[in-house]
Amino acid sequence: MEQQNWIGYLRADGRKGIRNRVLVIYTVECASFVAKEIVRHVNHPDVEAIGFSGCTDNEYAVRMLIALIRHPNVGAVLAVGLGCEYTQPEWLANIAAKAGKAASWMFIQNEGGTRPSVEKGTAWVLNTLENLKQTPRTPMRLADLVIGAECGGSDYTSGLAGNVVVGRFFDRLTDLGGTAIFEEIVEAVGLGDYLVSRAVDREAARQLRETYDKAMKYCKDVRQYSISPGNFVGGLSTIEEKSMGAVIKSGSRPIQGVIKVSEPPPRNGLWLLDSTPDPHWMQFGITNPNDNEGLMDLISCGCQLTLLVTGRGNVVGSAVAPVLKITGNSKTYARMREDMDFDAGRVLSGERTMDELTAELSALVVRTAAGALTNAEELGHREYFIPYKFQEETCRRNS
């Protein structure tokens, strides 16, 4: 299997990005309007506003912001705070600077309010965009990519075509030396033994078993499993049936182990992302409250690109990393052509073989990594979601 080359962005830590974003980060909801106004005034596709709405501390959310600041697709950071929140913008800007990113920060209270803050932020971002044109470039190939996969709006075709072609692509990606991450462990009901059987070693098997058992206890505690009315309308009968379709997107290669949100994979290969809240006396936070939370979890682990499989259709994109939307339902693809990027349903009609679709998806990934815009990027989608949640900072294998 040959690897096509393209040119990416070289970061100070040696990682390679496929985009060169400027993040305008608000550190509390009270600063979100100013951050979004800066982005609106700059009006550039590589400038995005993200942030955390909470005023009080949440270590999970703070770690996510730090991970996004250090992300290889990010070239610069402007942190905007009101002035009295827990997460300090100067601290975030210093983290960005230490990571080799252009960085600045401000308190709206100190700048004199909305208008002067927007003017100052806009001027900084415009100047930074010019400087980012000098970002060092570097050759890239599939082996340099970390790619995550997510499901959303599943129907009966997801487990027959959409997730299947992603799993086949993940096999190819990891065989070439790249890194693949799948999540949604709460959509693995009944498949604990199967996941453990694919562990690369005993330690990975232990991590997978513990992660699966925790997720099942969590679902019982909150009395909710990850299945929706839309899934039933789309032809899925039970959470077990949905789970088989969801897990097949991981492909067939050995699972290296489990990582947690904001933790980069320690080596290449296939990894399971555990995004389920850990047990804690406060018991707050839910897993996968929406598709964008799952996408941001994957992106926080360093994914330069994500794949979102949807049978019934989805319109979201994401901040920081592009999202390719794949459907196994050709009717959905025809109905939502401006939003869908890839029609895997052609294998069900006999128009394409699975091998042909896998090659097509691989070529689409390469084009996107080389700079071609996804449909979500063309439409201006930049959704993200960072909730309050509790997860231990120490990863499972070090416990």
Secondary structure, 3 states (H helix, E strand, C coil): CCCCCEEEEECCCCCEECCCEEEEEECCHHHHHHHHHHHHHHCCCCEEEEECCCCCCCHHHHHHHHHHHCCCCEEEEEEEECCCCCCCHHHHHHHHHHCCCEEEEEEHHHHCCHHHHHHHHHHHHHHHHHHHCCCCEEEECHHHCEEEEEECCCCCCHHHHHHHHHHHHHHHHHHCCCEEEECCHHHCCCCHHHHHHCECCHHHHHHHHHHHHHHHHHHHHHCCCCCCHHHHHCCCCCHHHHHHHHHHHHCCCCEEEEEECCCCCCCCEEEEEECCCCCCCCCCCCCCCCHHHHHHHHHHCCCCEEEEECCCCCCCCCCCCCEEEEECCHHHHHHCCCCCCEECCHHHHCCCCHHHHHHHHHHHHHHHHCCCCCHHHHHCCCCCCCCCCCCCCCCHHHC
